[in-house]
Amino acid sequence: MWTVIYIAPSEKVAESIRLRLETEGFLAKVRPTSVSKQQYEILVPESELDEVRDVLSDILHSSHP
């Protein structure tokens, strides 16, 4: 099952994060939110959730997501 791990403020940011996660070896996908067409959900498999959280934290705290 896929789980939303982050909601990005734009498609560009979401795709950048998705690419970084995939570079780290995780599966990830992006989809628009149902609430706002300007926000995008980043989803990962539930089985990878804990590991992805650590990597996502590093990505979000780096100067270039």
N, C-alpha and C positions, 0 to 999 in steps of 0.2 A: 504494500500500500504506500502511496506517495503522500508525503506530509509537507505542509508549508513550513519553511524554516525562516523565511524573511520576506518582507514586502518592500520592494524597491520603489523609489519615487519616479523612476523613468525606465523605459525599455533599455536604454543604453547602459544604465547602471546595472540592471538585472542581467543583461547579457554578459557584461564584464565579470560580474560575480560568478555567473554560471561557468564561464570559461576558466576562471581561476579554480573553481571547485573541480572541474573536469581535469585540469592540469594536475591537481593533487590526487587524482585517481577515483573521484566520486562520480556517481551518476547524478545528474541534475537536469531539471527542465524549468522553463519559464512559461507563465501564462498570465494574461491580463486578469486583474481582479474583476469581480462582478460589481463592485461598488463604484470604482472609478477607472476610466479608461487610461488614466495617466499613471496608475500604479500597477506593478507587476509582481506576482508571487513567484518565489523561487521554491521549487519543490525538490525533495530528495527522498529516496526510499527510507521508510521508517526504520529499517534494520541498520542504516548508517547514521541515524540521527545524532547520537552522542558524539561520534567521531567528527561529523561535519560541523557541529556546534563549535568545537575548538578551532577548526580551520577557518570557519566563517568569522569568528571573533578576530582572528589575526588579520583576515582580509579587510574587515571593516575598520580596524584600527591602523591599517597601513595608510600611507599617503595616497595610494592609487588603488581603489577597489577594482 
